[in-house]
Amino acid sequence: MNVPPPSRRRNAAPPREELLAAAMATIAERGLDGLTMAGLGREVGMSSGHLLYYFRTKDELLLQTLEWSEGRLGAERSSLLSRLGPARERLDAYVDLYVPDGHRDPHWTLWLEVWNRSQNADDDARARQAAIEGAWHRDLVALLAEGSSRGEFRAVDADRFAARLRALLDGFSVHVAVGIPGTSREQVLGHVGEFIDEALTPVNPGT
């Protein structure tokens, strides 16, 4: 009897990225309530017990899915911020990427759930969540510092201003993601754009 090599065995588990992509697709299609270990297992041809072997808990599955999604956003963010051109154009691109696409945006739906569950998270999970936030913060600080150094933005403490701007973005983004009336994506982008104009436009442009 010939035994197929490991790579050809029917029971071989799909790559981790395939599992995480399937989890994100389920959230996008059916929401968080539709994401179960049993349902995801059926989607990828694995038992729920096998999935638990990989992820241990649903909390870990959600956090790894968020990290995977953030990795994709991080690559897109790096591409946008590395473009040549005015710092303000790149700041607008950063904001556009940050704000949810609309009500029930799957990435923000997942982000909110992970942060809600983090009240009881261990130190490792909290550190991983902090790493996600830190990447967004560092990129924004660098962009603000560049714009200020070139005279495109008013001179500000880039770290402090980034913290405040991200707090504004987070607040508005939660409203968009949960569908609070009067805070559509377009309205939020308008509010944030006005704030940036007021806060960062040089007092004496061109001098």
Stockholm file with secondary structure:
# STOCKHOLM 1.0

chainA/1-207         MNVPPPSRRRNAAPPREELLAAAMATIAERGLDGLTMAGLGREVGMSSGHLLYYFRTKDELLLQTLEWSEGRLGAERSSLLSRLGPARERLDAYVDLYVPDGHRDPHWTLWLEVWNRSQNADDDARARQAAIEGAWHRDLVALLAEGSSRGEFRAVDADRFAARLRALLDGFSVHVAVGIPGTSREQVLGHVGEFIDEALTPVNPGT
#=GR chainA/1-207 SS CCCCCGGGCTTCCCCHHHHHHHHHHHHHHHCGGGCCHHHHHHHHTCCHHHHHHHHSSHHHHHHHHHHHHHHHHHHHHHHHHTSSSCHHHHHHHHHHHHSCSSTTCHHHHHHHHHHHHGGGCCHHHHHHHHHHHHHHHHHHHHHHHHHHHTTSSCCCCHHHHHHHHHHHHHHHHHHHHHTCTTCCHHHHHHHHHHHHHHHHSCSSTTC
#=GC SS_cons         CCCCCGGGCTTCCCCHHHHHHHHHHHHHHHCGGGCCHHHHHHHHTCCHHHHHHHHSSHHHHHHHHHHHHHHHHHHHHHHHHTSSSCHHHHHHHHHHHHSCSSTTCHHHHHHHHHHHHGGGCCHHHHHHHHHHHHHHHHHHHHHHHHHHHTTSSCCCCHHHHHHHHHHHHHHHHHHHHHTCTTCCHHHHHHHHHHHHHHHHSCSSTTC
//
